[in-house]
Structures are given as structure tokens and as C-alpha cells.
Amino acid sequence: MKRWMQRFTFSGHSVGMTAFLALFPGFFFYHTLLGLGMIGAVLGGYFAPVSLLVAPPLLFFYAYKIRRDQSHLGHADVFFWLYIAYFLTVVAIQASAGANPVIVGNHLLGALFIANMFLVFRLTDFNRGDVRFLLLATLAGMSAIVFSYSVDGSFYLAPLGTAKNPESLATYQGFSRSYLFTFMAAIAYCRGRLLRIVLYCAAAPTLFVNTARSEFVAMLFVIPIIEIYYARHKMVLASVLLAIFLGIYLNLEYLLSLLPSNRILELLDLSQSTSANKRHLLSLYAKNTIAQFPIFGDYASYTPGFYSHNVLSAWVDTGVFGFFFVLALVILPLLQMLVKGYFLPRPSPVFILGFTLACITLLLLLTSHYFTDMLIGATLGTYSKYRYGRKHGKHSPPHIGPSAPRHAHLRQAVPQAGRVRA
């Protein structure tokens, strides 16, 4: 018991894993119970109050690890916290100038969410057996709920009319976010290809029925990245995956006839999608704002919720510097990992988690997600953990240099001629 308590105190893993389970599977199961009318909205929308609750212990254990070993504070950590400081400075200045308090509040919560994700993925060891079991169990539970309560090929609990507080019930985006984060944490640490295939076969229909297009595309996007990374013969597998893709493309009409109709299928013709058309108009509005205010942007110049659903939102709210800052936080680690890590012969689960998170973060920032996307924090937290492991972990590259002398003088190490060795 004493040894377990010491491990809990010094590593911070337990508090990180507890926060992860509370924020993602916890969110999913809370809103399921809320939607089924089994509980009221005792925690409101859940994510904000739970984030406020877990933030202090996460920050405490992170600071404690750095105090014990300053090498934990890497370059990725420094630049991440500099970005958070810059973002909060912009928000504080604009709030004092009378900016819309709703948008100011959303940005403060966004900064909190990103910081929490950084701390969770920086502290948590997803490679432990008990953690992998919990992740797989929660994924199975979430998939079972989605399939059990889907109607006409779509999962959404609001139409059931059983929620005691329907105004607090999460949309499909909240459910899919919880599933995607849990899936990403689980799939990267599955060394067995068969288990990964099972997870793909469960995740794809779950996210399809859940009708969240961005998360569905992100999940499909990481499959070839992960499989090629773990493959011994990468070019052979890449050829096989390309053949499968061509086979699906050539038989697309037949395959679509087997699927239930829902908004995911709008991806095949976005011109017919009301949501896609609205997002296009919001992007045009953001570009017009940037053209008028190219340096500092025009903070909160839109109605709450009607922001550009891509990284242009960073330029509007935080200026050109904030725009390039947030892109650099994702692109530079992605390029570094691609060049120095993706083709190494020894696979690393923490590497592929960081790499795939960076890939889908960049994809979603360019296409559909706001600049306060929590994936940014998860990406930087995992990347920092990977870099620390490369430099200081037990599998870090050996130091190349002259060996330390075992004796102060050479003649102490080499016996004189004729002397019997001890």
C-alpha cells in the first residue's frame, strides 16, 4: 500500500488517468444517463465543472514532477505555456476593452480545456496494462450505447424525449469527441494487428451512427498512418491499403446502398450539406475580417457561436501572430516526428500517439475545428512526453563519446611487466 501511494504521489499518472476517464468516458456516460432521464443535470453540461475540478491536481503534479526533475520541462512545454500566456493576455486586454463577455468566457474555458489536455497526456502512462483494459472496456461500453439507442441509423438521445433537462444534453459532437479521444489513446498502444482491426471495425460504425463527420474522417485518416508505422514491410502494406481503397472507390455505389442514410454521407457532396454551406459562409466572413484587420484581427467581431470553423478563427481573435503561433505548435512537432521518428525500426506507442494526434489536429484545424481545439493540448502533451522519453527514458539513444576512465592514471589500470595480476 505504501509503495502504491508513493507511486501515485511521485508519478502523477493516477491523477492524469482519473482526469482522462472523468472528462471523456465520464462525459459520455453522464450524458447518456441524462438523455435517458435517469438523472438530472446535476453537473450542468458536465465538461466545464469537471475541468475546473481536475485542473488544480493536474497542475500540482505537473509542477511537482518538474521540481523533482527539471528535465521534464522541455522545449515543447515552454512554447505551449507561452502560447497559453499569449492567448490569455489577448483575452484579458479585449475583456477590459468591453468585448462580448460570452465570447470571453468561452475563450477562458477553451484555454482551460487545452491546458488540461496537455497535462493529462503529459502525465498519463497509457501503456500500462490496467489502463489499456479500462480504455478498451469504455470503448466497448460507448459503442454498445450508440448501437442500442440509434434510430434509423443515427444516434441522438434528444428525440427520445426522456431527458429531465434537455437543454443540458450534449450534441452528437460531444459524444463523438469523447469516443475519438478514448479511441486514440487505446489504438496507439495496441501492438497486435488483430486487436487494432477489431477496434477499427467497432469505431468506424460507431462514429458513423453517431453522425459526427469530422471525428469519423479523423478516425479513418489515422488507420493507414498507424498500420504503415507498425508494419515491417511498409511499402507492401501501403500497396495493399491502396488496393483496398481503390476497391472501395470502384464499388462505392453498392456499398452506400448497404448503409443507413445519415449526415455522414453528405461528405460525398458537401454542396448539398446545409452545415457545410454555413461553414463556408463563416469562413468567407473571417477572410473579410482578416482583410480589414490583417495584423491584430478583430476580436469577438461575430455573434457567439458564428465563428469560422477552421484555423482562420485564430487570426480573427488573436491576430496574425496567434494564427502562426498555433499552427507552429502543431506543424513543427509533426515535421520533427515525421523526419526523425516515423521510419525508425523500433516502434514506439507514445510516438505514434503523438504523431497521429498531430496529424488529425492539423487536418481538423484546416477543415472544421475552432482554434481552441483540445486536440492541440493533447498533441503537445504527448509530444513532450515522447521527447522526454527519447532523451531520458530507458530506451533513449546511447550517449556517443569517450568512456569515463575507471582509474585516475593509466599506469594504475595497466599492470607493470612481470607483476602478477590480483
C-alpha positions in Angstrom: 0.0 0.0 0.0 2.8 2.4 0.9 4.6 1.6 -2.4 1.4 2.3 -4.3 0.9 5.6 -2.5 4.5 6.7 -3.3 3.9 5.8 -7.0 0.7 7.8 -7.0 2.4 10.8 -5.4 5.5 11.0 -7.4 4.4 10.0 -10.9 1.1 11.9 -11.3 -0.1 9.1 -13.6 -3.1 8.2 -11.4 -4.4 11.7 -11.3 -3.9 12.1 -15.0 -5.7 8.9 -15.8 -8.5 9.8 -13.4 -8.9 13.1 -15.2 -9.0 11.4 -18.6 -11.7 9.0 -17.5 -13.7 11.7 -15.9 -13.5 14.1 -18.9 -14.2 11.7 -21.8 -15.8 8.3 -20.9 -17.4 10.1 -17.9 -18.8 12.8 -20.1 -20.3 10.2 -22.5 -21.9 8.1 -19.7 -23.2 11.2 -17.8 -25.0 12.5 -20.9 -26.3 9.0 -21.7 -27.9 8.9 -18.3 -29.1 12.4 -18.7 -30.6 11.7 -22.1 -32.4 8.6 -20.8 -33.9 10.5 -17.9 -32.1 8.5 -15.2 -30.5 11.6 -13.7 -31.0 15.4 -13.8 -28.3 17.9 -14.9 -26.6 17.8 -11.5 -23.4 19.0 -13.2 -24.9 21.1 -15.9 -23.2 20.4 -19.2 -20.6 18.4 -17.2 -17.3 19.2 -19.0 -16.7 22.7 -17.7 -17.2 22.0 -14.0 -15.3 18.7 -14.1 -12.4 20.5 -16.0 -12.3 23.1 -13.2 -12.3 20.3 -10.6 -9.4 18.3 -12.2 -7.2 21.3 -13.2 -5.6 22.0 -9.7 -4.4 18.4 -9.1 -3.2 18.1 -12.6 -1.2 21.3 -12.4 0.1 20.4 -8.9 1.5 17.0 -10.0 3.0 18.5 -13.2 4.8 21.2 -11.2 5.9 18.6 -8.7 7.5 16.5 -11.4 9.3 19.5 -12.8 10.5 20.5 -9.4 11.9 17.0 -8.8 13.5 16.8 -12.3 13.7 20.0 -14.3 14.5 18.0 -17.5 10.7 17.3 -17.6 10.3 20.9 -18.7 11.2 20.6 -22.4 11.0 23.0 -25.3 7.5 21.8 -26.2 6.3 22.6 -22.6 7.8 26.1 -22.8 6.3 27.0 -26.1 3.0 25.6 -25.1 2.7 27.6 -22.0 4.0 30.7 -23.8 1.1 30.3 -26.3 -1.4 29.9 -23.4 0.0 33.1 -21.8 -0.2 35.0 -25.1 -3.8 33.8 -25.6 -4.9 34.8 -22.1 -3.2 38.2 -22.5 -5.2 38.8 -25.6 -8.4 37.8 -23.9 -7.6 40.0 -20.9 -6.9 43.0 -23.0 -10.1 42.6 -25.1 -12.2 41.9 -22.0 -11.0 45.1 -20.4 -11.9 46.9 -23.6 -15.5 45.7 -23.4 -15.5 42.6 -25.6 -18.6 40.3 -25.6 -18.5 38.5 -22.2 -19.9 35.3 -23.7 -17.0 35.0 -26.1 -14.5 36.0 -23.4 -15.9 33.3 -21.2 -15.8 30.7 -24.0 -12.1 31.6 -24.6 -11.2 31.3 -20.9 -12.8 27.8 -20.8 -11.1 27.0 -24.1 -7.7 27.8 -22.6 -8.5 25.7 -19.6 -9.6 22.7 -21.7 -6.4 22.9 -23.8 -4.2 23.2 -20.7 -6.0 20.2 -19.1 -5.4 18.1 -22.2 -1.7 19.0 -22.2 -1.4 18.0 -18.6 -3.4 14.8 -18.9 -1.4 13.5 -21.9 1.8 14.7 -20.4 1.3 12.8 -17.1 -0.6 9.7 -18.0 1.1 6.4 -19.0 -1.4 4.8 -21.4 1.0 1.9 -21.9 0.1 0.2 -18.6 -2.0 -3.0 -18.7 -4.7 -1.8 -16.4 -5.1 1.5 -18.4 -5.4 -0.4 -21.7 -8.1 -2.6 -20.2 -10.0 0.4 -18.9 -9.8 2.1 -22.3 -11.0 -1.0 -24.2 -13.8 -1.6 -21.7 -15.0 2.0 -22.0 -14.9 1.9 -25.8 -16.9 -1.3 -25.8 -19.5 0.4 -23.5 -19.7 3.5 -25.6 -20.2 1.5 -28.8 -22.9 -0.6 -27.2 -24.8 2.5 -26.1 -24.6 4.1 -29.6 -25.9 1.0 -31.3 -28.6 0.3 -28.6 -30.1 3.8 -28.8 -29.7 4.6 -32.5 -32.8 5.3 -34.5 -32.9 5.0 -38.3 -29.1 4.8 -38.5 -28.4 7.8 -36.2 -27.6 8.1 -32.5 -29.0 11.1 -30.7 -30.8 10.9 -27.3 -32.8 14.2 -27.5 -35.6 12.8 -29.8 -36.4 10.2 -27.2 -37.9 13.0 -25.1 -36.9 11.3 -21.8 -34.3 13.9 -20.6 -35.2 15.8 -17.5 -33.0 18.7 -18.6 -32.9 18.5 -22.4 -31.2 22.0 -22.7 -28.1 20.5 -21.0 -27.9 17.4 -23.2 -24.8 17.2 -25.3 -25.0 17.1 -29.1 -23.5 14.4 -31.3 -20.3 16.4 -31.3 -19.7 15.9 -27.6 -20.4 12.2 -27.7 -18.1 11.7 -30.7 -15.3 13.8 -29.1 -15.3 11.5 -26.1 -15.2 8.4 -28.3 -12.4 9.8 -30.5 -10.1 10.7 -27.6 -10.6 7.4 -26.0 -10.1 5.5 -29.3 -6.9 7.4 -30.0 -5.4 6.7 -26.5 -6.3 3.0 -26.9 -5.3 2.3 -30.5 -1.8 3.7 -30.4 -0.8 1.1 -27.7 -2.3 -1.9 -29.4 0.7 -3.8 -30.7 -1.4 -6.7 -32.0 -2.8 -6.1 -35.5 -5.8 -8.3 -35.0 -6.9 -6.2 -32.0 -6.4 -3.0 -33.9 -8.6 -4.3 -36.8 -11.3 -5.2 -34.2 -11.1 -1.6 -32.9 -11.3 -0.1 -36.4 -14.3 -2.3 -37.2 -16.0 -1.1 -34.0 -15.0 2.6 -34.2 -16.0 3.2 -37.8 -19.6 2.2 -37.5 -19.9 3.8 -34.0 -18.8 7.2 -35.3 -20.8 6.7 -38.5 -24.0 6.1 -36.5 -23.0 9.0 -34.2 -23.1 11.2 -37.3 -20.1 13.4 -36.4 -18.3 13.9 -39.8 -15.1 15.4 -38.5 -14.4 12.7 -36.0 -15.4 10.0 -38.4 -12.9 11.3 -41.1 -10.2 11.7 -38.4 -10.6 8.1 -37.3 -10.4 6.8 -40.9 -7.4 9.1 -41.6 -5.2 7.6 -38.9 -5.7 3.9 -39.9 -3.1 3.9 -42.7 -0.8 6.0 -40.7 -0.8 3.6 -37.8 -0.7 0.4 -39.8 2.2 1.5 -42.1 4.1 2.6 -39.0 3.8 -0.8 -37.3 4.3 -2.8 -40.5 7.7 -4.4 -41.1 7.3 -4.1 -44.8 5.9 -0.7 -45.1 5.8 -0.4 -48.9 4.0 -3.8 -49.2 1.3 -2.7 -46.7 1.0 0.7 -48.4 0.3 -1.1 -51.7 -2.3 -3.3 -50.0 -4.1 -0.4 -48.4 -4.1 1.5 -51.8 -5.7 -1.6 -53.4 -8.4 -1.7 -50.7 -9.1 2.0 -51.2 -9.4 1.6 -55.0 -11.7 -1.4 -54.4 -13.9 0.6 -52.2 -14.0 3.5 -54.6 -14.9 1.3 -57.6 -17.8 -0.3 -55.6 -18.8 2.8 -53.7 -22.4 3.0 -55.0 -23.1 -0.6 -54.0 -21.5 -0.1 -50.6 -23.5 3.1 -50.0 -26.7 1.2 -50.7 -26.0 -1.1 -47.7 -25.6 1.9 -45.3 -28.4 3.7 -43.5 -28.8 7.3 -44.5 -27.4 9.9 -42.2 -25.4 13.2 -42.4 -22.1 11.4 -42.7 -23.0 10.7 -46.3 -23.1 14.4 -47.0 -19.3 14.2 -47.2 -19.7 12.8 -50.7 -21.4 16.0 -51.9 -20.8 18.9 -49.5 -22.7 21.3 -51.8 -25.9 19.7 -50.6 -24.9 20.0 -46.9 -26.6 22.9 -45.0 -23.9 22.7 -42.4 -21.0 22.8 -44.9 -22.6 25.8 -46.7 -22.9 27.7 -43.4 -19.3 26.9 -42.5 -18.2 28.2 -46.0 -20.0 31.5 -45.4 -18.5 31.8 -41.9 -15.0 31.3 -43.5 -15.7 34.0 -46.1 -16.7 36.3 -43.3 -13.5 35.5 -41.4 -11.4 36.2 -44.5 -13.2 39.6 -44.9 -12.4 40.4 -41.3 -8.8 39.5 -41.8 -8.5 41.6 -44.9 -9.7 44.6 -42.9 -7.7 43.9 -39.8 -4.7 41.9 -41.0 -2.3 42.4 -38.1 -4.4 42.3 -34.9 -7.6 40.8 -36.2 -11.0 41.9 -34.8 -11.6 40.1 -31.6 -15.2 38.9 -31.0 -16.5 40.6 -34.1 -19.0 37.8 -34.6 -22.2 36.6 -32.9 -21.3 33.9 -30.3 -21.1 30.6 -32.0 -20.8 32.0 -35.5 -17.1 31.8 -35.8 -15.0 30.4 -38.6 -14.8 26.6 -38.2 -11.1 26.4 -39.1 -7.8 27.9 -38.0 -8.7 31.3 -39.6 -10.6 31.8 -36.3 -7.2 32.2 -34.6 -6.3 35.1 -36.9 -9.7 36.8 -36.3 -9.4 36.6 -32.5 -5.7 36.6 -31.8 -4.1 38.3 -34.8 -1.6 37.1 -37.3 0.9 36.3 -34.6 -1.6 34.0 -32.8 -2.5 32.4 -36.1 1.1 31.4 -37.0 1.8 30.5 -33.3 -0.9 27.9 -33.1 0.0 26.4 -36.5 3.6 26.2 -35.5 2.7 24.4 -32.3 1.2 21.6 -34.4 3.3 21.6 -37.6 6.8 21.8 -36.2 6.4 18.7 -33.9 4.7 16.9 -36.8 7.6 17.5 -39.1 10.2 16.7 -36.5 8.4 13.3 -35.7 8.0 12.5 -39.4 11.7 13.1 -40.2 13.2 11.6 -37.1 10.8 9.0 -35.8 8.3 7.6 -38.3 10.7 5.3 -40.1 12.7 4.1 -37.2 12.9 0.2 -36.9 11.8 0.1 -33.3 8.1 1.2 -33.0 7.1 3.4 -30.1 3.5 3.7 -29.0 3.9 7.1 -27.4 5.5 8.3 -30.7 2.6 7.1 -32.9 0.1 8.6 -30.4 1.7 12.0 -30.7 2.2 11.7 -34.4 -1.4 10.7 -35.2 -2.7 13.3 -32.8 -0.7 16.0 -34.6 -2.0 14.7 -38.0 -5.6 14.9 -37.1 -5.2 18.1 -35.2 -3.8 19.8 -38.3 -6.4 18.2 -40.5 -9.3 19.4 -38.3 -7.8 22.9 -37.8 -7.6 23.3 -41.6 -11.1 22.0 -42.3 -13.6 22.1 -39.4 -12.4 22.9 -35.8 -12.0 26.1 -33.9 -8.6 27.2 -32.8 -9.2 26.3 -29.2 -9.5 22.6 -30.1 -8.5 20.4 -27.2 -6.5 18.2 -29.6 -3.8 20.9 -29.6 -3.1 20.3 -25.9 -3.2 16.5 -26.3 -0.8 16.7 -29.2 1.8 18.9 -27.4 1.4 16.9 -24.1 2.1 13.6 -25.9 4.9 15.1 -28.0 6.6 16.5 -24.9 6.3 13.1 -23.2 7.8 11.4 -26.3 10.8 13.9 -26.4 11.5 13.4 -22.7 11.5 9.6 -23.2 13.8 9.9 -26.1 16.3 11.9 -24.1 16.0 10.4 -20.6 14.0 7.2 -20.9 15.4 3.7 -20.6 15.2 3.3 -24.3 16.8 6.6 -25.1 19.7 6.6 -27.6 23.1 5.9 -26.0 25.5 8.8 -25.4 28.3 8.8 -28.0 31.6 9.8 -26.6 34.7 8.6 -24.8 34.1 6.2 -21.9 34.8 7.5 -18.4 38.2 6.4 -17.1 38.0 3.7 -14.4 41.3 4.8 -12.9 42.8 8.2 -12.3 46.0 7.3 -14.1 46.7 4.9 -17.0 49.5 3.1 -15.2 47.1 2.2 -12.4 45.0 0.4 -15.0 47.8 -1.4 -16.9 49.9 -3.7 -14.7 53.7 -3.4 -14.9 55.6 -6.2 -16.7 56.3 -9.2 -14.6 53.8 -8.2 -11.9 51.2 -10.8 -11.0 47.6 -9.6 -11.5 45.4 -9.6 -8.5 
